[in-house]
Amino acid sequence: MPPPPDPESGTPPAAGSAAQPLRTPGGKRRARGLGVPLEGRPGPHNAITDVAGVEVGYTTLIEGSGRLAIGRGPVRTGVTALLPRGKGGADVPAFAGLFSLNGNGELTGSHWVEESGQLEGPITLTNTFSCGIARDATVRWQAERYPHLVHAWGLPVAGETWDGELNDIAGFHLRTEHVLQAIDGAAGGPLELGSLGGGTGMICYGFKGGNGSASRLVPIEGAGECTLGVFVQANFGSRNELVIAGVPVGMHIPSGSEARPRPGGSVIAVVATDAPLLPHQCKRLARRVSLGLARTGSVSHDGSGDIFIAFSTANQDAWNMSGSSPATAAYLPNEGLDPLFSAVVQATEEAVIDALVANETMTGRDDITVHALPHERVVDLLHRHGRLIT
């Protein structure tokens, strides 16, 4: 059964059309473009960049083929940079909180986020063996752009997931200039998803994984309409666990031999919102990523580093302080957070599914091939279970 027509127009949109929630800028179908029923109302780009000021940049490294030669390739990796206030506001912290569902992974700077409740500068995501250079290159970027700050302090956040099944991970191909390129190239607007940036060599539920993102518009009493976005670097789960729209699709798609022989991998999730929140409330949002992952079938395996960070772009003026002078910050009452909790769960679920749908089969080192999620099979399964939007 072929993918259905776009529900908004009745016909498949052309690549690069205005119906961005249905396709990526490069024309790849997204989950909504397949007719997958998903809860909530997305923003115009259905991405974390719908939160005003948030910018995302990628550097993708794909080189060589065939037998692995450590240090020479094949290379299937990259780095993603997320800037909470864009390049122009990278010197202004944001209230933030984090949560580790399973700690078999790394998120640098996390101790300071936990201690201070603030996030400073870009977040970078890459492969496990390049997390250090991503962190160090971010310090260099901060030192060159904001020397008055870094001379006093600098503990940037860098996260990782493992791409060693497809990539010459021990060849250390990511370099400082690649990280700087991703940060300097970060922009708002629609996002390309799938196998690029830090998500280039990732595997999710036995299929080709990588980057996914989604957003929700959230009416909040007394605060108007707020925006919340989620970005995931998805590299976790086994095929038989995959659930889409409540349907256990992974159990019905023969796997043969999977590139990842045992459950593992990892997922890093970044949650952004313009709702006014304090650090402990950001931490509460980060926890809800777990529920969105569970909707897709995740059980958070022992070998999986499932680490999430959430930040608020509100209260920018709260940082215009000197010395120990009191500062003022607005925040929602805890009783008003439920709509944001729902938005995190919904956007996380969609981001993971989009990381699979908006992807392509990839062959990496030693000719290992990881297949993309088969659209026609998914559509057929959803149709059989009465879960397809037509």
Secondary structure by P-SEA (a helix, b strand, c coil): cccccccccccccccccccccccccccccccccccccccccccccccccccccbbbbbbbbbbbbccccccccccccbbbbbbccccccccccccbbbbbccccccccaaaaaaaccccccbbbbbcccaaaaaaaaaaaaaaaccccccccbbbbbbbbbbcccccccccccccaaaaaaaaaacccccccccccccccccccccccccccccccccccccccbbbbbbbbbcccccccccccccccccccccccccccccbbbbbbbbbbccccccaaaaaaaaaaaaaaaaaacccccccccbbbbbbbcccccccccccccbbbbbbcccccaaaaaaaaaaaaaaaaaaaaaabbbbbccccbbbbcccaaaaaaaaaaaccccc
